Amino acid sequence: MTTRIRPIERDDALSLGALRLQQDREVGHTPRPGFLTDYADALLADFDGVRGWIAEEPDGRPVGCVLALRVRKLPTLSHLGRPEWWYVQQVFVSADRRREGLGRRLLHAVQEAATAERVRFVRLNASDAGRPLFDATGFDDPTARLREWVPRQV
């Protein structure tokens, strides 16, 4: 059985929502009514700002995905055009299909497209569970210049 990796299409919105639901449930989140519709609506509203790939079985069953948000800088005097980078928001493979190389194939699809589209870099936040996969696919620790600020919740 060959699992196909292909770019996402608008018609995949509910399947991607189902994969997100599966991922969230694995870490203990409780499903809420209307989530799939909310997810699909949000994805479709921002579709042009997302790059993604889905892994599916020959029968069409989705078993994994990777989604990256496109970030474009505004023009400056030091850069021609609008440099773009991607933030990988989600990498997920269904539990019954893990350890078969699907995560690696999904990330390679991102890397191939980013190279072809001349993306400046691809970033992600690695969980402890995902770190070995990201290390194996060439993701390095960011430079010491990378900083983050989180607003205090009121």
PyMOL commands that set and color helices and strands:
alter all, ss='L'
color gray80, all
select helices_A, chain A and resi 10-26+35-45+47-49+95-97+102-116+131-136
alter helices_A, ss='H'
color red, helices_A
select strands_A, chain A and resi 4-7+50-56+62-72+84-93+122-124
alter strands_A, ss='S'
color yellow, strands_A
deselect
rebuild
show_as cartoon
